[in-house]
Amino acid sequence: MKIEALRKFCLSLPAVTEDVKWGADLCFSVGGKMFCVTSMEGPLKNII
């Protein structure tokens, strides 16, 4: 999965915000609670 595909999916969910934390990690949250974190440096790996 590419970062843009992940961003598109996460941001399609209601009330999601994105932020960069710890210098190079893209984080997605709802109500201040993180539900997805990935490195902005690829490649992304499928873990499910």
N, C-alpha and C positions, 0 to 999 in steps of 0.2 A: 504494500500500500504506500502511496506517495503522500507526503505531508499535505498537499493541496486537497486530496480526496478526503483525508482525515478531517481537515479544517472544514470543508464543505459539509460533511456529515455532522460534526459536532455543532457547528453554528446553525444547522437546520433545526436543532432541538430548541424548545422554548426556554427563554430566559438564560441562555448560555452566554458567558463572557469568556474572552481569551486574554492571556497575559503571558509574558515571558518571565520566568523565575530562574534563579540560580545561574544567571548569565546566558544559558543556552537551552533551556527547557521550555517548550510550549505547553501551557497548562490551560485546560478548559474547566470552568466551574459553573455551578448553579447555586445562587445564594451564598457565595463565599466558600462552598465546599467543592474541592477538586474531584472530578470524576475521570479525567483522562490527562495523562502527562506523557510527553514524548520528547526526545532529543530533537533539536532542529537540524542536527547533523545526521545525514542519512547513512546507510539505508535503513528504513524502518523494517522491523521484523514482525511477522505475525506470531503472536504468542497464544492465540486461542486455538 
